[in-house]
Amino acid sequence: MKFSLINPNWSFEGSIYFGCREPHLPLEYGYARTLLEAGGHDVVIVDGQLDDLGLDDIRSRVADFGPDVIVITTAPSYLFWRCAPPELRVPQQVLSALEELPGVRVAVGPHASTTPAATLRKLNADVAVLGESDDVLPRLAAPRERWDSIPSIAFRDDGGCRVVGGLNASDMQALPALRWPIETIRAHRHHHHRFEAPPVGPGAEMETSRGCPYHCTFCAKENFRNGYRKRPLPIILAELDGLIAAGVEYVYFIDEIFLPNKELLEALVGRSITFGVQTRVDLWSTEMLDLLGAAGCVSIEAGVESISLEGRNLLDKKSRLTTEQISDRLIHARRTVPFVQANLLDAQVDSADAVEAWRQHLIGHGVWANKPVPLFPYPGSPDYSRRWGAPDDQAWERAVDHYLANFDAFSDIQDARPLRLDELESHVSHGAR
């Protein structure tokens, strides 16, 4: 069979979106392509964002390939599944442009995992993958009449939505080392969360683990990328060495939480690569932070969230250190890592003066701390479930309406007041295929 895996050319105008706007490697599609090709299928990744494709361009590429299965993602990449744009406007526009083409429509991503019935309806798709999609997509080569035996999917059935099995968690021991076409690598000029030097060669993203052992209230990972799983070190190094050989000079490890791993860091020492991570600094000793810097780390995005124990407990951080100890650990990291950032969220328990004093203390020692970002109750996060229970078909609308009703000031990357979902989503009138 022939599979087209489509990453749209994303637009975030009017959206509540906290992620980076630049193109990133679609890792989920990279794994799926390798597994599909191993099963004898033909696969093309149509990356609208990396190649800056218009709707007509996407349609032309898909039509020329003539796929049996068309896959669309509802978030820019695995890196941002936890903070996806709430609306489905862009995937709607893409599938509308492909409406006259034959083929099964498959939705993957956080919306498909969290609110499958609403996602199928809004996208006029046939089937949604529940959870991580890497090793589920090959199963969808089966005939439609066998879908009820494929776990971790939801599909339209007699006018309703039939859910089969639970959420998929991919076996990270079995996923292959990714290999990207050289033209893809050369087009990837963005170095995610790198600030100490301008890019010279290409950048890339990869993961050494997936999931997180913690359950902070704000993190939307309950329905995908949840349980912590490590990739085998030989696979990590094979993928990384392939990127280095292709000319990549900087890698961002997209791991939900990059935990201390002495064996991995020692293997990175001496390799001609720099990298960035997102982690919790309270989990690192000073010795391991020194090794992190020696291994080539040039960027740390550290989740602190609140400057008070009360705030961190409210967010269920289960932090091991006091605020003073966290500050000291961040400042220590800055000695060997050129850029260190402390992320803050608005837990609504810390005084503005105290937060600003803490920020200025860190900034004075070369550590950047952002102004607290308002909390968005993502469907699939503990925060959402505590407020409203399990997500239903109106979950994304409910979360957006709550956010807009409770905040007048937004994140510093939000240019204007976000719009409601019914203003963003296209309400495309789909015809029969």
C-alpha positions in Angstrom: 0.0 0.0 0.0 1.0 3.6 -0.4 0.9 6.0 2.6 1.2 9.8 2.4 2.2 11.3 5.8 1.3 15.0 5.9 2.7 17.6 8.2 0.8 20.8 7.3 2.3 24.2 6.8 1.2 25.5 10.2 -0.3 28.9 10.9 -0.8 30.0 14.5 -2.6 33.3 14.0 -5.2 33.8 16.7 -4.2 30.5 18.4 -3.3 29.7 22.0 0.0 28.1 21.2 3.1 28.1 23.4 5.4 26.1 21.1 8.0 27.2 18.6 6.8 28.4 15.2 9.8 27.1 13.3 9.8 23.7 11.4 11.0 20.6 13.3 11.7 17.1 12.1 8.4 15.1 12.3 9.9 12.3 14.4 6.6 10.4 14.6 6.5 10.2 10.8 10.2 9.2 10.6 9.5 6.1 12.8 6.3 5.3 10.9 8.0 5.5 7.5 10.8 3.2 8.5 8.3 0.6 10.0 6.0 0.9 7.0 8.8 0.5 4.5 10.1 -2.5 6.4 6.6 -4.0 5.8 6.8 -3.5 2.1 4.7 -0.3 1.8 5.6 2.8 -0.2 5.7 6.0 1.9 6.2 9.7 1.3 6.4 12.4 3.9 4.8 15.6 2.7 6.3 18.3 5.0 4.3 21.4 4.3 6.1 23.4 7.0 9.7 22.5 6.3 9.2 22.9 2.5 6.9 25.9 2.9 4.2 24.4 0.8 0.8 26.0 0.0 -2.4 23.9 -0.1 -2.1 23.5 -3.9 1.5 22.3 -3.5 0.5 19.8 -0.9 -2.4 18.6 -3.0 -0.1 18.2 -6.1 2.5 16.1 -4.2 -0.2 13.9 -2.7 -2.0 13.5 -6.0 1.2 12.6 -7.8 2.0 9.9 -5.3 -1.6 8.5 -5.4 -1.8 7.1 -1.8 -4.2 4.5 -0.4 -3.9 6.1 3.0 -3.5 9.8 3.8 -2.3 10.6 7.3 -2.7 14.1 8.9 -1.2 15.2 12.3 -3.0 17.6 14.6 0.2 19.1 16.1 3.4 20.3 14.5 5.6 17.5 15.8 6.1 15.1 18.8 7.9 18.0 20.5 4.7 19.9 20.8 2.0 17.2 21.4 1.9 18.4 25.0 1.1 22.0 24.0 -0.7 21.7 20.7 -2.8 24.5 19.2 -6.3 23.7 20.5 -8.0 24.3 17.1 -8.0 22.0 14.1 -8.1 24.8 11.5 -4.9 23.9 9.6 -5.5 20.2 9.3 -9.1 21.0 8.3 -7.8 23.2 5.5 -5.4 20.6 4.3 -7.9 17.8 4.2 -10.5 20.1 2.5 -7.9 20.7 -0.3 -7.5 16.9 -0.7 -11.2 16.2 -0.6 -11.5 15.0 -4.2 -8.6 12.5 -3.8 -9.3 8.9 -2.9 -7.8 7.2 0.1 -8.5 6.5 3.7 -8.0 9.5 6.0 -6.1 8.9 9.3 -5.8 11.5 12.1 -2.9 11.2 14.5 -1.9 13.6 17.3 -3.1 14.9 20.7 -6.6 15.7 19.4 -7.1 12.2 17.9 -5.9 10.7 21.1 -7.9 12.8 23.6 -11.1 13.6 21.7 -11.3 11.0 18.8 -15.0 11.4 18.0 -14.8 15.2 17.7 -11.6 15.0 15.7 -13.1 12.5 13.2 -16.1 14.7 12.8 -14.2 18.0 12.4 -11.7 16.6 10.0 -14.1 14.3 8.2 -11.5 11.6 8.7 -12.1 7.8 8.7 -9.9 6.7 11.6 -8.0 8.2 14.5 -4.9 6.7 16.3 -5.2 6.7 20.1 -1.9 7.5 21.7 1.5 7.2 19.9 1.2 6.5 16.2 4.6 5.2 15.2 3.8 1.4 15.3 0.0 1.7 14.8 0.0 3.1 11.3 1.5 -0.1 9.8 -1.5 -2.0 11.2 -3.9 0.3 9.2 -2.7 -1.4 6.0 -5.4 -4.0 6.9 -8.8 -3.8 5.1 -11.4 -1.6 6.7 -13.5 -4.6 7.6 -10.7 -5.7 10.0 -10.3 -2.4 11.8 -12.3 -3.7 14.7 -9.4 -6.0 15.5 -6.7 -3.3 15.5 -6.1 -1.9 19.0 -5.6 1.8 19.8 -7.8 3.2 17.1 -11.2 4.9 16.8 -13.2 4.9 13.5 -16.5 6.0 12.2 -19.0 3.2 12.2 -22.7 3.5 11.3 -22.7 7.2 11.9 -21.0 6.9 15.3 -17.5 6.5 16.6 -16.2 3.0 17.6 -13.2 2.8 19.9 -11.0 -0.3 19.8 -8.6 -0.8 22.7 -6.8 1.7 24.8 -4.0 4.2 24.2 -0.9 3.0 22.4 2.5 3.4 24.0 5.2 2.5 21.5 8.0 0.0 22.4 11.0 2.3 22.5 13.3 -0.8 22.5 12.0 -1.7 19.1 11.9 1.7 17.3 14.7 2.1 14.8 17.4 4.7 14.5 16.0 7.3 12.1 17.6 8.2 8.8 16.6 11.4 7.1 17.1 12.3 3.4 20.0 14.7 3.0 17.8 17.3 1.4 15.6 17.2 4.6 18.6 17.8 6.8 19.9 20.6 4.6 16.6 22.4 4.8 16.4 22.2 8.6 18.3 25.4 9.5 16.5 26.0 12.8 18.3 25.2 16.0 15.6 24.8 18.6 16.1 26.7 21.8 19.7 27.7 21.0 20.8 31.2 21.8 24.5 31.2 22.5 25.6 31.2 18.8 24.0 31.6 15.4 23.5 28.4 13.3 26.2 27.5 10.9 25.2 24.0 9.8 21.8 22.3 10.0 20.0 21.5 13.2 17.9 18.4 14.0 15.7 16.9 16.7 15.8 13.4 18.2 14.8 11.7 21.4 16.7 9.5 23.9 13.6 8.7 25.9 9.8 9.2 25.8 7.4 10.0 28.6 7.9 11.2 32.1 7.8 9.6 35.6 6.1 12.7 37.0 2.5 13.8 36.7 2.6 17.6 37.0 -1.0 19.0 36.8 -0.3 21.2 33.8 1.3 18.6 31.5 -1.0 17.1 28.8 0.6 13.7 28.5 -2.0 11.4 30.0 -3.2 10.2 26.6 0.2 10.0 24.7 3.9 10.1 25.5 3.1 9.3 29.2 5.0 6.4 30.7 8.8 6.9 30.9 10.8 4.7 28.4 14.4 4.8 27.4 15.8 4.1 23.9 18.8 1.7 23.7 22.1 3.6 23.8 23.4 1.9 20.6 20.3 3.0 18.7 20.6 6.6 20.0 24.3 6.8 19.0 23.7 5.3 15.6 21.0 7.9 14.9 23.1 10.7 16.3 26.2 9.7 14.3 24.1 9.6 11.2 23.0 13.2 11.8 26.6 14.3 12.4 27.7 12.6 9.2 25.0 14.5 7.4 26.4 17.8 8.6 24.2 18.5 11.6 25.9 20.7 14.2 23.2 21.0 16.8 20.5 18.5 18.1 17.6 19.3 20.4 16.6 16.3 22.5 12.8 16.5 22.6 12.5 14.1 25.6 9.7 15.2 27.9 12.3 15.1 30.6 16.0 14.6 29.8 17.1 12.7 32.9 20.7 12.3 34.1 22.2 9.4 32.2 26.0 9.1 32.8 26.5 6.4 30.1 24.9 8.5 27.4 26.6 11.7 28.4 30.0 10.1 28.5 29.4 8.8 25.0 28.6 12.3 23.8 31.9 13.7 25.2 34.2 14.1 22.2 31.5 13.9 19.5 31.3 16.9 17.3 27.8 18.0 18.2 26.2 20.5 20.5 22.7 20.0 21.9 19.9 21.3 24.0 17.6 19.6 26.5 14.5 20.2 28.6 14.7 18.9 32.1 14.2 19.5 35.9 17.4 20.9 37.4 16.4 19.5 40.9 17.0 16.0 39.6 20.7 16.8 38.7 23.7 16.8 41.0 26.4 19.4 40.4 28.7 16.7 39.2 26.2 15.5 36.6 25.5 19.1 35.5 29.3 19.5 34.9 29.2 16.3 32.8 26.2 17.6 30.9 28.2 20.7 29.9 31.3 18.7 29.0 29.1 16.5 26.8 28.2 19.5 24.6 25.0 20.8 26.1 24.6 24.5 25.2 21.0 25.0 26.2 18.9 23.9 29.2 15.2 24.6 29.5 14.5 23.8 33.2 10.9 23.5 34.5 10.8 25.3 37.8 7.1 26.5 37.4 6.8 28.3 40.8 9.2 30.1 43.1 7.4 28.8 46.2 7.0 25.3 47.7 3.2 26.0 47.9 3.1 26.7 44.2 5.2 23.7 43.2 3.0 21.5 45.5 -0.1 22.9 43.9 1.3 21.9 40.5 2.3 18.5 41.9 5.9 19.0 41.0 7.2 16.8 43.9 10.4 18.9 43.9 13.3 17.6 45.8 14.9 21.0 46.5 14.1 24.2 48.1 13.8 27.4 46.0 17.2 28.5 47.2 18.7 25.1 46.2 17.0 25.2 42.8 18.5 28.7 42.3 22.0 27.5 43.2 21.7 24.5 40.9 20.6 26.7 38.0 23.5 29.1 38.6 25.9 26.2 38.8 24.6 24.8 35.5 25.3 28.2 33.9 29.1 27.7 34.6 29.4 25.1 31.9 26.2 25.5 29.8 26.0 28.8 27.9 22.3 29.2 28.1 20.1 28.2 31.0 16.4 29.0 31.3 14.1 28.7 34.3 10.5 28.2 33.1 7.8 29.8 35.3 4.0 29.3 35.2 1.4 31.4 36.8 0.3 29.2 39.7 -1.5 32.3 41.1 0.0 31.9 44.6 3.3 33.8 44.1 3.4 37.5 44.6 4.5 39.5 41.5 7.2 41.4 43.5 8.7 38.1 44.8 8.7 36.6 41.4 10.4 39.6 39.9 13.0 39.7 42.6 13.8 36.0 42.0 14.0 36.6 38.2 16.4 39.4 38.6 18.6 37.4 41.0 18.9 34.7 38.4 19.3 37.1 35.5 22.1 38.7 37.5 23.9 35.4 37.4 23.4 34.8 33.7 20.3 32.6 34.0 17.2 33.6 32.1 13.9 33.3 33.8 10.7 34.0 31.9 7.7 35.9 33.3 5.1 33.5 34.5 2.9 32.1 31.7 -0.8 31.6 32.4 -1.9 28.0 32.7 -3.9 26.5 29.9 -5.9 23.5 31.0 -5.1 21.1 28.2 -7.4 18.2 27.7 -5.4 15.2 28.7 -3.7 17.0 31.6 -4.5 16.4 35.3 -5.5 20.0 35.6 -8.3 19.5 33.0 -9.5 16.2 34.6 -9.6 17.8 38.1 -11.8 20.6 36.8 -14.2 18.8 34.5 -13.5 15.1 34.5 -12.6 13.0 31.5 -12.4 15.0 28.2 -15.6 14.8 26.1 -16.3 16.1 22.6 -16.4 19.7 23.8 -13.1 19.5 25.8 -11.0 21.8 23.6 -13.8 24.4 23.4 -14.3 24.2 27.2 -10.5 24.7 27.8 -10.2 27.7 25.5 -13.3 29.4 26.9 -12.0 28.9 30.4 -8.6 30.4 29.5 -10.1 33.4 27.8 -12.5 34.1 30.6 -9.8 33.9 33.3 -6.9 35.7 31.8 -6.4 39.2 30.3 -2.6 38.9 29.9 -1.1 36.0 28.0 2.3 34.6 27.2 5.0 36.9 25.8 4.8 35.0 22.4 1.1 35.7 22.1 0.8 38.8 19.9 -2.9 39.4 20.4 -5.9 38.1 22.3 -6.5 34.5 21.2 -9.8 33.6 19.4 -12.4 31.1 20.4 -12.4 27.8 18.7 -15.6 28.4 16.7 -13.9 31.5 15.3 -10.8 29.6 14.3 -12.0 26.4 12.9 -13.1 26.6 9.4 -16.5 24.8 9.4 -15.6 23.4 6.0 -18.5 21.7 4.3 -17.2 18.3 3.3 -18.7 16.3 0.4 -18.8 12.6 0.1 -15.6 10.9 -1.1 
